[in-house]
Structure formats: C-alpha cells, structure tokens
Amino acid sequence: MATFTELGIDADIVEALNEKGIVDAFPIQEQTIPLAITGQDIIGQAKTGTGKTLGFGLPIIQRLGAEPKSGVQVLVVVPTRELCLQVYEDLELAVKNRKVGVVPIYGGKAYEGQIDQLKAGAQIVVGTPGRLIDLANQRILNLSGITEMVLDEADKMLDLGFLADIEKLFSLTPATRHTMLFSATMPGTIVTLARRFMSKPIHIRATDPDEGLTQANIKHVIYRAHSLDKDEIIARILQAEGREKTVIFTRTKRAAAKLNEELTDRGFNAGSVHGDLNQQQRERAMAGFKAGKIDVLIATDVAARGIDVDDVTHVINHTVPDDDKTYLHRAGRTGRAGRTGTAVTFVDWDDLHKWALINKALELNVPEPVETYSSSPHLYTDLDIPEGTKGRLKPSPTHESGHQRPKTDGKGSRNGKKNSRGDSQEKSHGGNRERNHEPKDEGHARPRRSRNRTRGGSPATSS
C-alpha cells in the first residue's frame, strides 16, 4: 500500500491528510492519482467506501496549484445534496494548507451565502446540477474558465433524469478541460455515453478479479419478514453486540418518518433524512449522525450516496431496493475504509422475485430468504443479539393508572379507532392533531438514551 507522498502528492496536502490520520492510499487512489496528475481523462470505478473522492480530489487540487488565480476553475458535479456536502468537506480538508476556496452549491439553501463565496473568488465548486445551472443562467456562476471537471456517481449523473442537465453543464465549459468520471457501478451504456464528453479516457477498475461485485468485508443477511413485525425485529438488531452507527433505508418518506418516531419512542437515538424535511433539518440530522449524537439514521434513497461515515456497522433495508445498483450503494454505507459491516434486508412476500433478480445480478448466492420473526432463534444467532433482548430500551410511557399508552396502528389512529368523520386523532395540548406528524428535530423531541447502556448496542461516541 503506497503513501500519498509516493504517489506524487505535494507535501502540504499530505500534511493536511496526515493530521486526520489519512496516510496510506486505497487501490483506486493508487491507480488513479499518478495518471490524473498528468491530465489524463479517467473513468474510475471502485466499490463504495474505497476512497474515490480523494482519488479525484487530490489530483485536481494539485493541478490547481498552491496559490491559484481567483475564479472558478474546478467543477465537481454530484447527484444529491448530501453527497455535495460530503465531497465539499473532503476537499476542504485537503486544501487546508493552501489558499484555495471551495464552495458547495446546492438547492434548499439560501442563494446569498453561495453567491458571496463565488464573488469572493472560490476556485473549486462542488454542486448539484439544478442549482449550478440556475446560477449559470443568472450569469453568477461563470464556467468558461473551468480546467478540471469531475462527475461523481457518474452512473446516476448520466441516466435519463440528469442527462440534459449534464450536457448543459459540459456545453458551458471549455472543450480542452481535464475530465474524470467516478462511480461504484459503470454499465457499458454509461461508459459509451461518457466518452462523448471525454478525450481518450482510460477506464480504471480498482477491483480484485477474484472478488464478487460486493465488498468481501460485508455480511449479507436476508429475511422474509412480516411488515407488522419489522419494527420489533429492527429494535432487536439495534441491540446486537458490537453494533455502532446504523443506517436504515425505507422506500417512502412516510415510512421513514413513522419508523423514526417508533424507534425514538422505544428509546433509541434516531434521526431521519428524507424529502419531506427541509434542508436545515436534513443537515442537522446528518451532522448529528456523523458526530455520534444520534446513532440510528433512517433515510430514503435521497441520502444513499451521501453518507460517508467510517463507523457504520449495520445497514438495514426496511424493504427490498428497486434494483441491484441501489442495493449496492445502500449496502456500501457500511464496511467502509476497510472495516467490516452487516447488511440486513427484509423481503416482503410480494418482493421475492425482485430480491431474486438482485441476488443473481450481484452474485451474492444467498439462499432463499428464511421466514423470520422477532422471536425467531436464528435472528439472535445470525446477528449476535444477546438472549432475552427486548424490543425497547426503556419502559413504555404510562398513564396514571399504570397501563401502557395505546400503540398506534401505523395510520395515525390508536388501535385503529377513528372519530365520526373517519379522521385519526389524538388528544394534545390545545386540541386534536394527527398522530402521523413529521418527526420533531433530533436532539430535542425525546430524552437521549443513557451512555452507560450495555444491552448489546454501543453507546454513541464522538467521531
């Protein structure tokens, strides 16, 4: 394993990385950096969590120079806001010892701060297509001086949903630019399409030919589970031995909000990221997760490509992903930076065919999913859950009579009872409100779990 100095990275950049304990390069970085420094166009492919950001980030920073002229010269395009912030943070770390400005440009935030940073002369822009094109159309973002352009998660960026925007961005940049594309998956059709925007690119695959398509350090556990028992199973998984930060993916925004509330009621330190939350709420949840203030993050696929946290030990798919690429990116949130991880997937009866296609495409060779309930003995042995583990960390809230508070039926009503109009209601201060409300801000709505808990889950720690 080579060091960044051996790969030709300047001393001031290496020093900034060393301060964060980043010393040795991953395979994709070893193969990419020496070529990228020379200006070679590259299509880089490596499994999720193997260091692609620094693989393209260090060369473009080095080629920019220690004291570059003012104005945008580097453009990194990403598909999601969460990934935009993640790439921005990594590049900010690398330019710490240089007079280089990096600015994240994405929707959901006020224009003013982003515009101020551009006017101040930032040289590197990391952004999502919509906001980039908006600012370019307003003639606030000038892309005529771009010398370096990167598409991160290029498979997503070049599909039909983003293609028109990407073509527009490329048309605003000089044809002589240095271009790189990176992703964990790179179908042949995408590679063919990508070559339209590149000059004699080299396709680098940083994978072991003897490995499967998924990371070898991730354990895949597949269960056929009943929808009404999933919350109970998840609560037990969250108390497994060695369990640290955990990401749970749901199919819908409503399911994410509901599960977040359910787990918080059970005493877990949970937060959520989904499309019904504003950008400030999403960023607060992500920041809390990275800092260890919450250790269970519930997300829709909006965040699947932007969660870059090394100490995620478990990923749970509340339902089967739509395809093998989505599964790959979800599972890749664990087992990062060489660590081990566990990916648990719940398969509904109607989704068995979908799982079979994913299993075949990724060559997982997982047997037919075993019917599993929260009381199934194999659940405890498969996932190292202590015997006797219950589905909550604290007692249920009680009334003065000592009886437990009635549970909702998942549709907003208590035990399925409705009022005369058919609306599910619940008593609250000042009147009735729907039970299925948006989750309250993390860190304020519920009491935090004890740091001294040792029932299988690890206490949150600052990272």
C-alpha positions in Angstrom: 0.0 0.0 0.0 1.6 3.3 -1.2 1.6 6.6 0.7 0.4 9.8 -0.9 3.9 11.1 -1.0 5.0 8.1 -3.0 2.1 8.8 -5.4 3.5 12.3 -6.1 1.1 14.4 -3.9 2.6 17.7 -2.7 3.9 17.9 0.9 1.4 20.5 2.1 -1.6 18.4 1.0 0.0 15.2 2.6 0.4 17.1 5.8 -3.2 18.1 5.9 -4.3 14.5 5.4 -1.8 13.2 8.0 -3.4 15.5 10.6 -6.6 13.5 10.1 -4.8 10.1 10.2 -5.1 9.6 6.4 -1.7 8.2 5.4 -2.0 5.2 3.1 -3.8 5.2 -0.2 -6.6 2.8 -1.3 -6.2 0.9 -4.5 -8.4 3.3 -6.6 -6.2 6.2 -5.3 -3.0 4.3 -6.1 -4.2 3.6 -9.7 -5.8 7.0 -10.4 -3.7 9.7 -8.8 -0.4 9.3 -10.8 -2.4 9.4 -14.1 -4.8 12.2 -13.1 -1.9 14.5 -12.1 -0.7 14.3 -15.7 -4.0 15.4 -17.0 -5.2 12.0 -18.3 -9.0 11.7 -18.7 -10.2 8.9 -16.4 -13.3 6.7 -15.9 -12.8 5.4 -12.4 -14.7 2.5 -11.0 -14.4 1.2 -7.4 -16.7 -0.2 -4.7 -18.4 2.2 -2.4 -16.4 3.3 0.5 -12.9 2.8 -1.0 -11.8 6.4 -1.3 -12.9 7.6 -4.7 -13.3 11.2 -3.5 -9.6 11.7 -2.7 -8.9 9.7 -5.9 -10.1 12.5 -8.0 -9.8 15.3 -5.4 -6.1 15.3 -4.7 -5.1 15.5 -8.4 -7.4 18.4 -9.2 -6.2 20.3 -6.1 -2.6 19.7 -7.0 -3.1 20.7 -10.6 -4.7 23.9 -9.4 -1.6 25.0 -7.6 -0.9 26.3 -4.1 -2.0 29.9 -4.9 -4.2 29.8 -7.9 -5.8 32.9 -9.5 -9.2 33.9 -8.4 -12.3 32.5 -10.0 -13.9 29.1 -10.6 -11.5 26.6 -12.3 -12.7 23.3 -10.9 -16.2 21.9 -11.1 -17.3 18.7 -9.3 -20.9 17.7 -10.1 -22.8 15.3 -7.8 -26.4 14.0 -7.8 -27.5 14.8 -4.3 -27.2 17.5 -1.6 -25.9 15.1 0.9 -23.1 13.9 -1.4 -22.3 17.5 -2.3 -21.6 18.3 1.4 -19.6 15.2 1.8 -17.3 15.9 -1.1 -17.0 19.5 -0.1 -15.8 18.5 3.4 -13.2 16.1 2.0 -11.8 18.8 -0.4 -11.8 21.4 2.4 -9.7 19.1 4.4 -7.2 18.6 1.6 -6.8 22.3 0.8 -6.3 23.3 4.4 -2.7 24.5 3.8 -3.4 26.2 0.5 -5.0 29.5 -0.5 -7.8 27.7 -2.3 -11.5 28.4 -1.8 -14.1 25.6 -2.0 -17.8 26.3 -2.2 -20.8 23.8 -2.1 -23.6 24.8 -4.4 -26.9 23.0 -3.9 -30.7 23.7 -3.6 -32.6 24.0 -0.4 -30.2 26.7 0.9 -30.3 30.5 0.5 -28.6 31.8 -2.6 -26.8 34.7 -0.8 -24.1 32.8 1.0 -23.2 30.7 -2.1 -23.1 33.8 -4.3 -20.9 35.6 -1.8 -18.4 32.8 -1.8 -18.4 32.8 -5.6 -17.8 36.5 -5.7 -15.0 36.1 -3.2 -13.1 34.1 -5.8 -13.6 30.5 -4.8 -11.7 28.3 -7.2 -13.4 24.9 -6.6 -17.2 24.4 -6.9 -19.0 21.2 -5.8 -22.6 21.3 -6.8 -25.8 19.6 -7.8 -27.0 20.2 -11.4 -30.1 22.2 -10.7 -28.6 25.0 -8.6 -25.4 25.1 -10.8 -27.5 25.7 -14.0 -29.7 28.2 -12.2 -26.6 30.3 -11.1 -25.0 29.9 -14.6 -28.2 31.1 -16.3 -28.2 34.1 -13.9 -24.5 34.7 -15.0 -23.4 34.5 -11.4 -21.5 31.2 -12.0 -19.0 31.5 -14.9 -17.8 28.2 -16.1 -15.8 29.5 -19.1 -12.6 29.2 -17.0 -13.0 25.5 -16.0 -9.9 23.4 -16.4 -10.9 20.4 -14.3 -14.3 18.8 -14.3 -15.5 15.7 -12.4 -18.7 13.7 -12.3 -19.1 11.9 -9.1 -21.5 8.9 -9.0 -21.4 9.2 -12.8 -23.8 6.3 -13.4 -26.5 8.4 -11.7 -25.5 11.6 -13.3 -25.7 10.2 -16.9 -29.0 8.4 -16.6 -32.0 9.9 -18.3 -33.1 12.0 -15.3 -29.9 14.1 -15.3 -28.5 13.8 -18.8 -29.9 17.0 -20.2 -28.5 19.0 -17.2 -25.1 17.3 -17.6 -25.0 18.1 -21.3 -25.8 21.7 -20.5 -23.0 22.0 -17.9 -20.5 20.4 -20.3 -21.5 22.9 -23.0 -20.7 25.8 -20.7 -17.1 24.6 -20.1 -14.1 24.6 -22.5 -13.6 21.6 -24.6 -9.9 21.4 -23.5 -10.8 20.7 -19.9 -9.4 17.7 -17.9 -12.4 15.4 -17.3 -12.9 12.5 -14.8 -15.9 10.3 -14.0 -16.2 8.1 -10.9 -18.7 5.7 -9.6 -19.1 2.3 -7.9 -21.1 0.9 -10.9 -20.4 1.8 -14.5 -22.6 0.0 -17.0 -21.4 -0.3 -20.6 -24.0 2.0 -21.9 -22.9 4.7 -19.4 -19.2 4.3 -20.4 -20.2 4.7 -24.1 -22.2 7.8 -23.3 -19.4 9.2 -21.1 -16.9 9.1 -23.9 -18.8 11.8 -25.7 -17.6 14.3 -23.1 -14.0 13.0 -22.7 -10.8 12.8 -24.6 -9.3 9.3 -24.9 -10.2 8.3 -21.3 -8.7 5.4 -19.5 -11.1 3.1 -17.7 -9.7 2.1 -14.3 -11.3 -0.7 -12.3 -9.9 -1.0 -8.8 -11.4 -4.4 -8.1 -9.9 -7.8 -7.4 -11.0 -10.1 -10.3 -11.5 -12.9 -7.7 -13.9 -10.8 -5.7 -17.7 -10.6 -6.2 -19.4 -7.4 -7.1 -20.0 -6.5 -3.5 -17.3 -5.9 -0.8 -16.0 -9.0 0.8 -16.0 -7.4 4.2 -19.8 -7.0 4.3 -22.0 -9.8 5.6 -25.4 -10.0 3.8 -28.3 -11.3 5.8 -31.7 -11.7 4.1 -35.0 -12.3 5.9 -38.6 -12.8 4.7 -40.3 -10.6 7.3 -43.9 -9.6 8.0 -44.5 -5.9 7.7 -46.1 -5.7 11.2 -43.1 -7.3 12.9 -40.3 -5.3 11.2 -40.1 -2.6 13.8 -39.8 -5.2 16.5 -37.0 -7.0 14.6 -35.2 -3.8 14.0 -35.3 -2.9 17.7 -33.6 -6.2 18.5 -31.0 -5.8 15.8 -30.1 -2.3 17.2 -29.1 -4.1 20.4 -26.7 -6.6 18.7 -23.2 -7.0 20.1 -20.8 -4.5 18.6 -23.5 -2.5 16.9 -22.5 1.1 16.4 -23.9 3.6 13.9 -26.7 2.2 11.8 -28.4 3.3 8.6 -32.0 2.1 7.9 -33.3 2.7 4.4 -37.1 2.9 3.7 -39.0 3.1 0.5 -41.0 6.1 1.2 -40.8 9.4 3.1 -43.8 8.5 5.2 -42.2 5.2 6.3 -39.0 7.0 7.3 -40.9 9.5 9.5 -43.0 6.7 11.1 -40.0 4.5 11.8 -38.1 7.4 13.2 -40.9 8.2 15.7 -41.3 4.5 16.6 -37.6 3.9 17.4 -37.4 7.2 19.3 -40.4 6.1 21.4 -38.6 2.8 22.1 -35.6 4.7 23.5 -33.2 4.7 20.5 -31.2 7.7 19.5 -32.7 8.0 16.0 -32.9 10.7 13.3 -34.1 10.8 9.7 -33.3 12.2 6.3 -36.0 12.3 3.6 -37.6 14.6 1.1 -40.3 16.0 3.4 -37.7 17.6 5.7 -36.2 21.0 4.8 -32.5 21.3 4.1 -31.7 22.6 7.6 -33.4 19.6 9.2 -31.6 17.2 6.8 -28.2 18.7 7.5 -28.8 18.7 11.3 -29.6 15.0 11.2 -26.6 14.2 9.1 -24.3 16.3 11.3 -25.7 14.6 14.4 -25.1 11.2 12.9 -21.5 12.0 12.0 -20.8 13.4 15.4 -22.4 10.5 17.2 -25.2 12.5 18.8 -27.6 10.0 17.1 -26.5 6.6 16.1 -29.5 5.4 14.0 -30.2 7.3 10.8 -33.4 6.5 8.8 -33.2 7.6 5.2 -34.8 7.3 1.8 -32.6 6.9 -1.2 -32.1 10.6 -1.3 -29.2 10.1 1.1 -27.9 6.8 -0.1 -25.0 8.3 -2.0 -24.0 10.9 0.6 -23.5 9.0 3.8 -19.7 8.7 4.2 -19.2 7.7 7.8 -16.5 5.1 8.6 -18.0 3.6 11.7 -21.4 2.5 10.3 -21.5 -1.2 11.4 -25.1 -2.1 10.1 -27.3 -1.2 7.2 -30.9 -2.3 7.3 -33.2 -2.3 4.2 -36.7 -1.9 5.5 -37.9 -3.1 2.1 -36.0 -4.6 -0.9 -34.4 -1.9 -3.1 -35.7 -1.4 -6.6 -32.6 -2.8 -8.3 -29.1 -4.2 -7.8 -27.4 -0.8 -8.2 -29.5 0.7 -5.4 -28.7 -2.3 -3.2 -25.0 -1.9 -3.9 -25.0 1.8 -2.9 -27.1 1.2 0.2 -25.0 -1.7 1.5 -21.9 0.3 0.7 -22.7 2.6 3.6 -21.2 0.0 5.9 -17.8 -1.8 5.7 -16.1 1.5 4.7 -12.4 2.2 4.8 -11.6 -1.5 5.3 -13.9 -2.1 8.2 -16.4 -5.0 8.4 -20.1 -4.5 8.2 -23.5 -6.2 8.1 -26.3 -5.5 5.6 -29.7 -6.8 6.6 -32.6 -6.8 4.1 -36.3 -7.5 4.7 -38.1 -9.2 1.8 -41.9 -8.9 1.7 -43.7 -11.8 0.2 -44.6 -9.8 -2.9 -40.9 -8.8 -3.4 -39.4 -12.3 -3.6 -39.0 -12.0 -7.4 -37.3 -8.6 -7.0 -34.8 -10.0 -4.5 -34.1 -13.0 -6.7 -33.0 -10.6 -9.5 -30.8 -8.6 -7.2 -29.3 -11.8 -5.7 -28.5 -13.0 -9.2 -27.1 -9.7 -10.6 -24.7 -9.2 -7.7 -23.8 -12.9 -7.5 -24.5 -12.9 -3.8 -25.5 -16.6 -3.9 -27.8 -16.1 -0.9 -30.3 -19.0 -0.3 -34.0 -18.3 -0.4 -34.8 -15.9 2.4 -35.8 -17.5 5.7 -39.1 -16.6 7.2 -38.2 -14.6 10.3 -40.0 -13.0 13.2 -38.7 -11.1 16.2 -38.9 -14.3 18.2 -37.1 -16.5 15.7 -34.0 -18.1 17.4 -31.9 -17.7 14.2 -32.3 -13.9 14.3 -30.3 -13.8 17.6 -27.6 -16.2 16.4 -27.2 -14.7 12.9 -26.7 -11.1 14.2 -25.1 -11.7 17.6 -28.1 -10.4 19.6 -28.0 -11.2 23.4 -30.7 -13.7 24.5 -33.5 -12.0 26.3 -33.2 -8.8 24.4 -36.5 -6.8 24.3 -37.8 -4.5 21.7 -37.2 -1.3 23.5 -34.5 0.4 25.7 -37.0 1.9 28.2 -40.4 1.2 29.5 -43.4 2.5 27.5 -44.9 5.8 28.7 -47.8 5.0 31.1 -50.9 6.6 32.2 -51.6 7.4 35.9 -53.4 4.1 36.2 -50.1 2.4 35.3 -51.5 1.0 32.0 -49.2 1.3 28.9 -50.1 4.0 26.4 -52.0 2.5 23.5 -49.9 2.0 20.4 -51.0 3.4 17.0 -52.0 1.2 14.1 -49.4 2.8 11.8 -52.1 5.0 10.1 -52.3 7.6 12.8 -55.0 6.2 15.0 -54.8 4.5 18.3 -55.7 0.8 17.9 -57.4 1.7 14.6 -60.1 3.8 16.3 -61.3 6.8 14.4 -63.6 9.7 15.0 -67.0 10.2 13.4 -65.5 11.8 10.3 -63.1 8.9 9.8 -60.0 11.0 10.7 -57.5 9.6 13.1 -57.0 11.9 16.1 -55.1 12.2 19.3 -55.5 14.4 22.3 -52.8 17.1 22.6 -52.4 20.4 24.2 -54.8 22.8 22.6 -56.9 20.3 20.7 -56.6 17.3 18.4 -53.8 16.7 15.9 -52.9 13.9 13.6 -50.7 11.2 15.0 -48.7 10.7 11.8 -46.8 14.0 12.0 -43.4 14.9 10.8 -40.7 14.0 13.2 -39.5 16.6 15.6 -36.0 18.0 15.4 -33.4 15.5 16.6 -31.9 16.0 20.0 -34.9 17.9 21.4 -38.0 15.7 21.0 -37.1 12.8 23.2 -34.8 12.0 26.1 -31.5 10.7 24.9 -30.6 7.1 25.8 -28.1 6.5 28.6 -24.4 6.4 27.6 -24.0 3.6 30.1 -26.3 1.2 28.3 -24.6 -2.1 27.6 -27.5 -4.2 26.3 -25.7 -5.2 23.1 -25.7 -1.7 21.4 -22.7 0.5 21.7 -23.1 4.0 23.3 -22.8 6.9 20.9 -19.3 8.3 20.7 -17.9 11.4 19.0 -16.1 10.7 15.8 
